[in-house]
Amino acid sequence: MAELNSLEELGGAVEGAAEAATVENTAPVYEQKLDAQGRAYATGKRKDAIARVWVKPGSGKISVNGKDFNEYFARPVLQMVMQQPIVAAARDGQYDIVATVKGGGLSGQAGAVRHGISKALTHYEPELRGVLKKGGFLTRDSRVVERKKYGRAKARRSFQFSKR
């Protein structure tokens, strides 16, 4: 390290270090990721369900496994869960979304599609990342069903105790 003999030299050294630190600590720049057809693709996961999602500009049509999403997810709660990232990003009716989903039950599938839509939207419009991250849509929900243990009826439930 260089020898400093006065306060002015110390001040100049601190300013130089601050400038170097700002150059190093710049935020990462996210780029648009599109395929040959101009669509953004992402994979979403929840429980045992895996969803493949494609997003492209359009009229707001959403299809899941070849059906309209209202038909595939009949319960209003699941429809609401699936549309949360679109509503949070204020992009309702601007994108056509095509999703194929496998595995798990309907609740897990709706969560997987939601996760996939969120990631695909950030691939199409990187500036939406902050809004979706703050809403918690980009984080994969890692909770899965606990496995059954031997000597137990289920994961934690014991067999019924009998005195006689």
TASULDA-V769666 format. One record per pair of residues at least 4 apart in sequence whose C-alpha atoms are under 7 Angstrom apart, sorted by the first residue. I is the first residue (numbers start at 1). J is the second residue. D is the distance in whole Angstrom. If there is no record, write none. Layout:
i | j | d
I | J | D
I | J | D
This chain:
i | j | d
4 | 9 | 6
4 | 10 | 6
5 | 9 | 7
6 | 10 | 7
7 | 11 | 6
8 | 12 | 6
9 | 13 | 6
10 | 14 | 6
11 | 15 | 6
12 | 16 | 6
13 | 17 | 6
14 | 18 | 6
15 | 19 | 6
16 | 20 | 6
17 | 21 | 6
18 | 22 | 6
19 | 23 | 6
20 | 24 | 6
21 | 25 | 6
22 | 26 | 7
30 | 126 | 6
31 | 126 | 6
32 | 123 | 5
32 | 124 | 5
32 | 125 | 6
32 | 126 | 6
33 | 40 | 6
33 | 123 | 5
33 | 124 | 6
34 | 38 | 5
34 | 39 | 5
34 | 40 | 5
34 | 124 | 7
35 | 39 | 5
35 | 40 | 6
38 | 56 | 7
39 | 54 | 6
39 | 55 | 5
39 | 56 | 5
40 | 54 | 6
40 | 55 | 5
40 | 56 | 7
40 | 120 | 5
40 | 123 | 6
40 | 124 | 5
41 | 53 | 6
41 | 54 | 5
41 | 55 | 7
41 | 120 | 5
42 | 52 | 6
42 | 53 | 5
42 | 54 | 7
42 | 116 | 5
42 | 119 | 6
42 | 120 | 5
43 | 51 | 6
43 | 52 | 5
43 | 53 | 6
43 | 116 | 5
44 | 50 | 6
44 | 51 | 5
44 | 52 | 6
44 | 112 | 5
44 | 113 | 6
44 | 115 | 5
44 | 116 | 4
45 | 49 | 6
45 | 50 | 5
45 | 51 | 6
45 | 112 | 4
45 | 115 | 7
45 | 140 | 7
46 | 50 | 7
46 | 108 | 5
46 | 109 | 7
46 | 111 | 6
46 | 112 | 5
46 | 140 | 7
46 | 141 | 6
47 | 104 | 7
47 | 108 | 6
47 | 143 | 7
47 | 144 | 5
48 | 103 | 6
48 | 104 | 5
48 | 108 | 7
49 | 101 | 7
49 | 102 | 6
49 | 103 | 4
49 | 104 | 5
49 | 108 | 6
49 | 109 | 5
49 | 112 | 6
50 | 101 | 6
50 | 102 | 6
50 | 103 | 6
50 | 112 | 6
51 | 99 | 7
51 | 100 | 6
51 | 101 | 4
51 | 102 | 7
51 | 112 | 5
51 | 113 | 5
51 | 116 | 6
52 | 99 | 6
52 | 100 | 5
52 | 101 | 6
52 | 116 | 7
53 | 97 | 7
53 | 98 | 6
53 | 99 | 4
53 | 100 | 7
53 | 116 | 6
53 | 117 | 6
53 | 120 | 7
54 | 97 | 6
54 | 98 | 5
54 | 99 | 6
54 | 120 | 7
55 | 95 | 6
55 | 96 | 6
55 | 97 | 5
55 | 98 | 7
55 | 120 | 6
55 | 121 | 7
56 | 95 | 5
56 | 96 | 5
56 | 97 | 7
57 | 94 | 6
57 | 95 | 4
57 | 96 | 6
58 | 94 | 6
58 | 95 | 5
58 | 96 | 5
59 | 93 | 5
59 | 94 | 6
59 | 95 | 6
59 | 96 | 6
60 | 92 | 7
60 | 93 | 4
60 | 94 | 5
60 | 95 | 5
60 | 96 | 5
61 | 96 | 5
61 | 97 | 6
62 | 68 | 6
62 | 69 | 6
62 | 96 | 6
62 | 97 | 5
62 | 98 | 6
63 | 67 | 5
63 | 68 | 4
63 | 69 | 5
63 | 97 | 6
63 | 98 | 5
63 | 99 | 6
64 | 68 | 6
64 | 69 | 5
64 | 72 | 7
64 | 98 | 6
64 | 99 | 5
64 | 100 | 6
65 | 99 | 6
65 | 100 | 5
65 | 101 | 7
67 | 71 | 6
67 | 72 | 6
68 | 72 | 6
69 | 73 | 6
70 | 74 | 6
70 | 79 | 7
73 | 78 | 6
73 | 79 | 6
75 | 79 | 7
76 | 80 | 6
77 | 81 | 6
78 | 82 | 6
78 | 107 | 7
78 | 110 | 6
79 | 83 | 6
80 | 84 | 6
81 | 110 | 7
81 | 111 | 7
81 | 114 | 7
82 | 110 | 6
82 | 111 | 7
82 | 113 | 6
82 | 114 | 5
83 | 87 | 6
83 | 114 | 7
84 | 88 | 6
85 | 89 | 6
85 | 114 | 7
85 | 118 | 6
85 | 132 | 7
85 | 137 | 7
86 | 90 | 6
86 | 91 | 5
86 | 92 | 6
87 | 91 | 6
87 | 92 | 6
89 | 128 | 7
89 | 131 | 7
89 | 132 | 7
101 | 109 | 6
104 | 108 | 6
104 | 109 | 6
105 | 109 | 6
106 | 110 | 6
107 | 111 | 6
108 | 112 | 6
109 | 113 | 6
110 | 114 | 6
111 | 115 | 6
112 | 116 | 6
113 | 117 | 6
114 | 118 | 6
115 | 119 | 6
115 | 137 | 6
115 | 138 | 6
115 | 140 | 7
116 | 120 | 6
117 | 121 | 6
118 | 122 | 6
118 | 132 | 7
118 | 137 | 6
118 | 138 | 6
119 | 123 | 6
119 | 138 | 6
120 | 124 | 6
121 | 125 | 6
122 | 126 | 5
122 | 128 | 6
122 | 129 | 5
128 | 132 | 6
129 | 133 | 6
130 | 134 | 6
131 | 135 | 6
132 | 136 | 6
132 | 137 | 6
132 | 138 | 6
133 | 137 | 6
133 | 138 | 6
146 | 155 | 6
147 | 155 | 6
148 | 154 | 5
148 | 155 | 4
149 | 154 | 7
149 | 155 | 5
152 | 156 | 6
152 | 157 | 6
152 | 158 | 5
152 | 159 | 6
153 | 157 | 5
153 | 158 | 5
153 | 159 | 5
